Amino acid sequence: MGLKPEISAYLTERAATGLPQVWQAPLAQIRENTKLHIALKQPLLQIHSVDHRSINGPISELPIRIYRPSEENNLPALVFFRISDTGACQTSGRPLLARWAR
């Protein structure tokens, strides 16, 4: 079984850019390069509302965000757990994840 054609094309296109491997580039460049990810080329859905809340954790309050695509009840849910941060992660991209979930 081979790769899907769009993934194969993406990998070929990415290799042609000459971008360095993650372990070879400065952190600022890695963050910039993540913007080239194939998922960022997809159309985004509108977000109806974002609710910032917190829940009790074992040591302190844990911040959570609830993204709603509409006022509808009983919608499916996508749960994203952020276990740790390597420093290369961009929290500004998190709302994009909610827009892809459908």
N, C-alpha and C positions, 0 to 999 in steps of 0.2 A: 504494500500500500504506500503510495507516494504522498507528497504534500499537496494540499489544495493549490490550484493555480495562482490564486491571489496571494497566498502566503509565500509561495516560491518566487513570485514576481517581487514581492516586498523584500525578501531576503537578498535577491539579486540587486535590487535598487539600493538597498542599505549598504551592501558590500561595495558598490560602486562609488559611494560617497567618500570612502577612505577614512571613515571615522575611527578613532583609536578604540581599543578594547577598554572596558570599564576600569581595569586595574592600571591602565596606562595614561589616563586623562585626569586633569584637575577636576575637582568637584563641580566647579561652576560650569565646565564644559559638559560634564555628564548630565547635569540638570537641563541644560539647553538641548542636548541630544535626545532626551526623553520626549521632547515635544514632537519629534519626528515619528513617534510610534504609530503604527497602522491604525490603532483604535482612535487616535485623535483626528483621523481623516473622515470619520463617520459623522453623519448628521446628528445633532444633539436634540434631545427632547426638551420641551419647556418644563420648568419646575413650577408647580402651582404655589407651594409654600415650603419654607424651611423652618423647623421648630428646633431651637437650641435648648436642650434640657440636660439634666445630670441624674445619675443613678448612684446609689450607695455601692461603693466597692469595698474590698477587704481592708483597705488602709485609708482611702479618701474617696471623695466624689469623683465619678468618671463622667466626663463630658460626652454627650451623644447628640447627634443631629438626626432629625426625622425629615426626610424629603417626601413630599406628597405631589404626585403628578396631577391630581384633581381632588375634588370634594367627595368623590365616590367612596363608599364603604367597602370593606372586605376585599381590598386589593392585595395582590401578591406582595411579598416582602423580599428585599435583598438585604442581607446582614453582612456588613464589612467589619472585620475585627482588625484593628491595627495593633499588633503585638509589640512591635518595637520600631525604632526609627534608625536607619543606618546613616542618616545624614544626607544621603543622596535623594531621599524621598521628598517630593514636593507636596505639602499639604494643600496648596492652592488648587491642585488637580482633583481633589476629592469630590467636589460638586460635579465634575464631569462624569465620574463613575455613576452617580445617581441618574444622570441624564441618559446613559446608555442602557440602564436596566429597564426592561419593558416586559 
